[in-house]
Amino acid sequence: MGGMAAAIRLAVQGFDVTVFERNDKPGGKLGWFSKDGFSFDTGPSLFTQPENLEALFALAGEPIADYFTYKKMPVSCHYFFENGRQMIASADKQTLAASFENDLNEKASAINSYLRDSELLYHNIGDFFISHSLHKAKTYFSKGIWTALKAARLRYTAKSLHQYNSSRFQSKEAVQLFNRYATYNGSNPYKAPAMLSLIPHLEMNQGTFYPDGGMIAIVDALYKLALKKGIVFNFNMNVSAIIRNNTAATGIIAGEKKVLADIIVSNVDVYFTYKNLLQHPQKAAKVLKQERSSSALIFYWGIDRQFDTLGLHNIFFSDNYQKEFDSIFNTKTVFEDPTVYINITSKQESKHAPSGCENWFVMVNVPANSGQDWVAIKQTVRRSVIAKLSRMLKTDLEPLIRTEACLDPVTIETNTASYMGSLYGTSSNSPLAAFFRHPNFSKAIKNLYFVGGSVHPGGGIPLCLKSAAIVADLVQDDFKQKWR
């Protein structure tokens, strides 16, 4: 996603752009497959901030509706708790606040106040820092910097997200629900700063959206736009090295062929970029000083039944959230009662599953791969998830699974070159984590830039698209100086 968006932006600037992709199709983690009549998105399943795509197509001078359509969802998520409580999160804020009060015994006024603060935090701090390089001096002389720094109060930096949420809500269910937003960048709410409380604004204030055709429609639209802009794609083409001439990047080795270029943009995990493409193990080791984000274990299940109680997005919470995150980040294991996320696109498009059936994307947050026995873990987690869902849905789930596939941290690393299978590169488990993420450019090697989830501002579709915009701005600034 980040690589294609950066390619499009550079093409708009007037560069001739060539993309080298080792897989046989575009998209990276965002893929698609069909099995036994069921169709599944393979990776990112939540679509927020469509304005990032709108801006990209506007920049390219192309009407987005010719490539891609989407709709706002009336419900963001269905929540299920082990104590039997359930809540449907409406896109209407008044209805949402009432649901918290009626279903979770949390005051509507507390929800409204929290979401107002989340919006202010995003607009005063978040939007500025995720839209600019944090590693260029000019950023700190930009309009808006003082507003951002002034808004960064101690309660957002000195407290963990869990501590902050516990101070804002009375019900443990509301605290747990808002703690989960730390997982949006693979972090631990008991360590990550309260600054992450800006994330709910994207989902509960701005809303969630569904791309017509599924998430893969985003990839298809970007690929079509890239071709329209003259970008050349080389698939099944592995890049083995970035060529350096003293202190500048001058090209790549792709398929044992030397390809020279004025600019190199790496969408590869920054750790692998240094370790493999630049043969710089010391720099790669420095990247690893930051804690890796969590990974995922995903089961793709074709379910031989439709469940009226489920929606497009569903969360079945663990009964002990703190132990779950302690397992993921401290003992590097999977908790016996994991939180389960289920995405069901056949709720929106019936053709994604046979008649009377549903396509379940079932995800559990797990630690990054550090040599665990994933064969055994998958078997254990599968049993735990089936038992949990059978209990909470009051249905014997096992006989309903008609077809199945699985993705684990090892295959995530193999398929997408994400080191250790970390979904977001590094975690945000420290107050200054955002400043420690790798910049979008190399300080030591001219003409080398970095885009995607492993560098600033982070992982997820909105941030990868922001990353591409930052890279394009950096290139434009650098080349303006060269052409003067």
C-alpha positions in Angstrom: 0.0 0.0 0.0 2.7 2.5 1.0 4.9 1.5 -2.0 2.1 2.0 -4.5 1.0 5.3 -3.0 4.6 6.6 -3.0 5.1 5.4 -6.6 1.9 7.3 -7.7 3.0 10.5 -5.9 6.4 10.4 -7.5 5.0 9.8 -10.9 2.7 12.9 -10.5 5.9 14.9 -9.7 7.2 13.9 -13.1 9.6 11.0 -12.3 9.7 7.8 -14.3 8.8 5.1 -11.7 9.4 1.4 -11.8 8.2 -1.0 -9.0 10.0 -4.2 -8.2 7.8 -6.7 -6.3 8.9 -10.2 -5.4 5.3 -11.5 -5.2 3.2 -12.2 -8.3 0.7 -9.4 -7.6 0.5 -6.0 -5.8 -0.9 -5.4 -2.3 1.6 -6.8 0.2 -0.3 -7.8 3.3 -3.6 -6.8 1.7 -4.4 -9.8 -0.4 -7.3 -12.0 -1.5 -8.0 -15.6 -2.1 -10.9 -18.0 -2.7 -11.4 -21.5 -1.5 -14.3 -23.9 -1.9 -16.7 -21.1 -2.8 -15.6 -18.8 0.0 -13.6 -15.6 -0.6 -11.3 -13.9 1.9 -9.3 -10.7 2.4 -6.0 -11.9 3.8 -4.9 -8.9 5.8 -6.1 -5.5 6.8 -9.9 -5.6 7.3 -10.8 -2.2 8.7 -11.1 0.8 6.4 -11.0 4.3 8.0 -10.1 7.7 6.8 -11.0 7.3 3.1 -9.9 11.0 2.7 -6.3 9.7 2.4 -7.3 7.8 -0.8 -9.5 10.7 -2.0 -6.4 13.1 -1.7 -4.2 10.7 -3.6 -6.6 10.4 -6.6 -7.2 14.2 -6.5 -3.5 14.7 -6.7 -3.3 12.4 -9.7 -6.1 14.3 -11.3 -8.3 11.2 -11.5 -12.0 10.9 -10.3 -11.9 8.2 -7.6 -15.4 7.0 -8.4 -14.0 5.7 -11.7 -11.7 3.4 -9.8 -13.2 2.8 -6.4 -16.4 3.2 -4.4 -17.2 2.7 -0.7 -19.9 3.4 1.9 -20.0 4.5 5.5 -21.0 1.7 7.9 -24.0 2.3 10.3 -22.2 0.1 12.9 -18.5 0.1 13.6 -18.3 -3.1 15.7 -20.2 -5.8 17.7 -18.7 -6.4 21.1 -19.0 -9.5 23.2 -17.8 -9.9 26.8 -17.3 -13.1 28.9 -19.8 -11.9 31.5 -22.5 -12.1 28.9 -22.7 -8.4 28.1 -22.9 -7.3 24.5 -22.9 -4.0 22.7 -23.3 -2.8 19.2 -21.3 0.4 18.5 -23.4 2.6 16.3 -22.0 5.2 13.9 -24.5 7.6 15.4 -22.8 9.1 18.5 -26.0 9.7 20.4 -27.0 6.1 19.9 -23.5 5.0 20.7 -23.4 6.8 24.0 -26.8 5.4 24.9 -25.6 1.9 24.1 -22.7 2.3 26.5 -25.1 3.4 29.2 -27.7 0.8 28.6 -25.5 -2.2 27.8 -22.3 -1.6 29.7 -23.5 0.6 32.5 -21.2 3.4 31.5 -22.4 7.0 31.6 -23.2 8.5 28.3 -21.6 11.7 29.4 -18.3 9.9 30.1 -18.3 8.5 26.5 -19.2 11.9 24.9 -16.5 13.6 27.0 -13.8 11.0 26.1 -14.6 11.2 22.3 -14.5 15.0 22.4 -11.0 14.8 24.0 -10.0 12.1 21.5 -11.0 14.4 18.6 -9.1 17.4 20.0 -6.0 15.2 20.6 -6.1 14.0 17.1 -6.5 17.4 15.5 -4.1 19.2 17.8 -1.3 16.6 18.0 -1.9 13.4 16.0 -2.7 14.8 12.6 0.4 17.1 12.7 2.9 14.4 13.7 1.6 11.7 11.4 1.7 14.0 8.4 5.2 15.4 8.8 8.7 13.9 9.2 9.8 14.0 12.8 13.4 13.9 11.7 13.6 17.2 9.7 14.3 20.5 11.5 11.8 22.4 9.4 9.0 20.4 11.0 9.7 22.1 14.3 9.3 25.5 12.7 6.1 24.6 10.9 2.7 26.1 11.5 0.9 24.0 14.1 3.9 22.8 16.0 3.2 24.9 19.1 -0.4 23.9 19.2 0.7 20.3 19.0 3.3 20.6 21.7 1.0 22.6 24.0 -1.7 19.9 23.6 0.8 17.1 24.6 -0.2 17.3 28.2 1.4 15.1 30.9 -1.6 12.9 31.2 -1.1 11.8 27.6 2.6 11.0 28.0 3.1 10.0 31.6 0.1 7.6 31.8 -0.4 4.4 30.0 -3.5 4.0 27.9 -5.0 1.7 30.5 -4.3 4.1 33.3 -5.9 6.9 31.4 -8.9 4.8 30.4 -9.4 3.7 34.0 -9.5 7.3 35.1 -12.2 8.1 32.5 -14.6 5.2 32.9 -16.3 3.3 35.7 -17.1 0.0 34.0 -14.4 -2.5 33.3 -16.0 -3.3 30.0 -15.6 0.3 28.7 -12.0 0.4 29.9 -11.3 -2.9 28.1 -13.1 -1.7 24.9 -11.0 1.5 24.7 -7.8 -0.4 25.7 -8.1 -2.5 22.6 -7.2 0.5 20.4 -3.5 -0.1 21.3 -3.7 -3.2 19.1 -4.3 -0.9 16.1 -0.5 -0.4 16.0 0.4 -3.7 17.7 1.0 -2.3 21.1 0.3 -3.1 24.8 -2.3 -0.8 26.4 -0.7 -1.4 29.8 2.6 0.1 28.5 1.7 2.3 25.5 1.1 6.0 26.3 -2.3 7.5 26.7 -1.6 9.4 23.5 -3.1 6.4 21.7 -6.5 7.6 23.0 -6.7 9.6 19.8 -7.2 6.4 17.8 -10.9 6.0 18.8 -11.6 9.3 17.1 -10.9 7.7 13.7 -13.5 4.9 14.3 -16.1 6.4 16.6 -16.2 10.0 15.5 -15.2 9.8 11.8 -16.6 6.4 11.2 -15.7 3.1 9.5 -16.2 2.3 5.9 -16.6 -0.6 3.6 -15.0 -0.7 0.1 -17.3 -2.2 -2.5 -15.7 -5.5 -3.5 -13.9 -5.9 -0.2 -10.5 -4.5 1.0 -8.8 -5.9 -2.1 -10.7 -3.2 -4.1 -8.3 -0.6 -2.6 -5.3 -2.5 -4.0 -7.0 -2.9 -7.4 -7.8 0.8 -7.5 -4.2 1.9 -6.7 -2.8 -0.5 -9.1 -5.1 0.7 -11.9 -4.2 4.3 -11.1 -0.5 3.5 -11.0 -0.7 2.0 -14.5 -2.6 5.0 -15.7 0.3 7.2 -14.5 2.8 5.2 -16.5 4.3 3.3 -13.6 6.0 0.0 -14.7 5.6 -3.0 -12.4 8.0 -6.0 -12.3 6.4 -8.9 -10.5 8.1 -12.1 -9.3 11.2 -9.9 -9.2 13.3 -10.2 -6.1 15.6 -7.3 -5.2 18.8 -8.6 -3.6 20.7 -5.3 -3.0 20.7 -1.6 -3.1 23.7 -0.2 -5.0 25.8 2.5 -3.2 28.4 4.8 -4.6 30.2 6.3 -1.7 27.4 8.0 0.3 24.6 7.8 -2.3 22.2 5.1 -3.5 22.5 4.7 -7.3 20.4 1.7 -8.1 19.4 -1.9 -7.2 20.2 -5.5 -8.1 16.9 -7.1 -9.2 16.9 -10.6 -10.6 20.7 -10.5 -10.9 20.4 -7.4 -13.1 21.7 -4.0 -12.2 19.1 -1.2 -12.5 20.3 2.4 -12.0 18.1 5.1 -10.6 18.2 8.6 -9.2 15.9 7.7 -6.3 15.4 4.4 -4.4 12.3 4.0 -2.2 12.3 0.9 0.0 8.9 -0.5 1.0 10.7 -3.5 2.6 10.7 -3.8 6.4 13.5 -1.3 7.4 15.3 -4.1 9.3 15.6 -6.3 6.2 16.5 -3.2 4.1 19.6 -2.7 6.2 20.4 -6.4 6.9 19.9 -7.8 3.4 19.7 -5.0 0.8 22.4 -2.7 2.3 24.5 -5.4 4.0 24.6 -3.2 7.1 24.2 -5.6 10.1 25.1 -2.9 12.7 22.4 -0.6 11.5 19.9 -3.5 11.3 20.8 -4.3 15.0 20.1 -0.7 16.0 16.6 -1.0 14.5 16.0 -4.0 16.8 16.6 -1.9 20.0 12.9 -1.0 19.7 10.4 -3.6 20.8 8.7 -5.4 17.9 4.9 -5.0 17.5 2.6 -8.0 18.0 1.8 -10.3 15.2 -1.3 -12.3 14.3 -2.7 -15.8 14.0 -5.5 -15.8 11.4 -7.9 -18.6 10.6 -10.0 -18.2 7.4 -13.1 -20.3 8.0 -16.0 -21.0 5.6 -18.9 -21.3 8.0 -21.9 -23.4 7.1 -24.4 -21.1 8.7 -25.3 -17.4 9.1 -25.3 -15.7 12.5 -27.7 -12.8 12.9 -26.0 -11.6 16.1 -22.7 -10.9 14.2 -21.8 -8.0 11.9 -19.0 -7.0 9.6 -16.6 -6.5 12.6 -16.9 -8.4 15.8 -14.8 -8.6 19.0 -15.0 -11.4 21.6 -13.0 -10.2 24.6 -10.7 -12.1 26.9 -11.8 -12.2 30.5 -8.3 -11.1 31.6 -6.9 -8.5 29.2 -3.8 -7.7 31.2 -2.7 -11.4 31.3 -3.3 -11.6 27.6 -0.9 -8.7 26.9 1.6 -10.0 29.4 1.6 -13.2 27.5 2.1 -11.5 24.2 4.8 -9.1 25.1 6.6 -10.6 28.2 6.4 -14.3 28.0 6.0 -14.4 24.2 3.2 -16.9 24.3 -0.5 -16.9 23.5 -2.9 -16.5 26.4 -5.2 -19.5 27.1 -8.3 -17.2 26.7 -7.4 -14.9 23.8 -9.5 -12.0 22.5 -10.9 -13.0 19.1 -11.7 -10.6 16.2 -14.0 -11.8 13.4 -14.5 -10.0 10.1 -17.3 -11.2 7.9 -17.4 -9.5 4.5 -20.3 -11.7 3.3 -22.5 -9.6 5.6 -22.0 -6.9 3.0 -21.5 -9.0 -0.2 -23.3 -12.3 -0.3 -21.2 -13.5 -3.2 -18.2 -13.9 -0.8 -19.8 -17.1 0.6 -22.2 -19.8 -0.7 -25.9 -19.3 0.0 -26.6 -19.6 3.7 -22.9 -19.5 4.7 -20.4 -16.9 5.9 -16.7 -16.2 5.4 -15.0 -15.7 8.7 -11.6 -14.0 9.0 -10.8 -15.0 12.6 -7.8 -13.2 14.2 -6.0 -13.5 17.5 -3.2 -11.2 18.5 0.0 -13.2 19.2 3.7 -12.4 19.8 6.2 -11.8 17.0 8.0 -14.9 16.0 11.1 -15.6 18.1 11.3 -19.3 17.5 8.1 -20.6 19.2 6.6 -23.9 18.0 3.9 -22.4 15.8 2.5 -25.8 14.7 1.7 -26.6 18.3 0.5 -23.0 19.1 -1.9 -23.1 16.1 -3.5 -26.3 17.3 -3.9 -25.0 20.8 -5.2 -21.6 19.8 -7.6 -23.2 17.3 -9.1 -25.3 20.1 -9.3 -22.3 22.4 -11.0 -20.1 19.8 -13.5 -22.7 18.8 -14.4 -23.4 22.5 -14.7 -19.7 23.3 -16.9 -18.9 20.3 -19.0 -22.0 20.8 -19.6 -21.0 24.4 -20.3 -17.3 23.7 -22.4 -17.9 20.6 -24.1 -20.9 22.2 -23.4 -23.0 19.1 -21.1 -26.0 18.5 -18.9 -24.3 15.9 -16.5 -27.1 14.9 -19.0 -29.0 12.7 -19.9 -25.7 10.9 -16.3 -25.2 9.5 -16.6 -26.3 5.9 -13.2 -25.0 4.7 -10.1 -23.6 6.4 -6.8 -21.8 5.9 -4.4 -20.3 8.3 -1.7 -17.5 8.5 0.8 -17.3 11.3 3.8 -15.0 12.1 6.2 -17.3 10.2 4.2 -17.2 7.0 3.6 -13.4 7.4 7.3 -12.9 7.4 7.8 -15.3 4.5 5.1 -13.7 2.4 5.6 -10.0 3.2 9.2 -9.7 4.5 7.9 -8.3 7.8 10.7 -9.2 10.3 9.5 -11.7 12.9 6.0 -11.4 11.4 5.5 -8.1 13.3 2.5 -6.5 11.7 3.5 -2.9 12.5 7.3 -3.1 12.6 7.9 -1.7 16.1 5.4 -1.2 18.9 4.4 2.0 20.6 5.1 0.7 24.1 6.9 3.8 25.3 6.1 7.5 25.5 8.6 8.5 22.8 8.1 5.5 20.5 6.9 7.8 17.7 10.2 9.7 17.7 12.2 6.5 17.7 10.6 5.0 14.6 12.9 5.0 11.7 12.7 8.2 9.6 11.4 8.2 6.0 14.9 8.9 4.6 18.5 7.8 5.2 20.6 10.2 7.1 23.8 8.5 5.8 22.8 7.5 2.2 21.5 10.2 -0.2 18.6 9.4 -2.5 17.4 6.6 -0.3 13.9 6.8 1.2 11.7 4.5 3.3 8.0 4.0 3.2 5.5 1.6 4.8 4.5 0.3 8.1 8.0 -0.3 9.6 8.9 3.4 9.5 7.3 6.7 10.4 4.4 7.2 11.1 3.6 3.5 11.4 1.4 0.6 10.2 -2.1 0.3 9.0 -3.6 1.6 5.8 -4.1 5.3 6.8 -0.5 5.6 8.2 1.1 3.8 5.2 -0.7 6.3 2.9 0.6 9.2 5.1 4.0 7.6 4.9 3.9 7.8 1.1 2.9 11.5 1.3 5.8 12.3 3.6 8.3 10.5 1.3 7.0 12.4 -1.8 7.4 15.7 0.1 10.9 14.8 1.1 11.9 13.9 -2.4 10.4 17.1 -3.8 12.3 19.2 -1.3 15.6 17.4 -1.9 15.4 17.6 -5.7 14.3 21.2 -5.7 17.6 21.9 -4.0 19.5 19.8 -6.6 17.9 21.6 -9.5 18.5 25.1 -8.3 
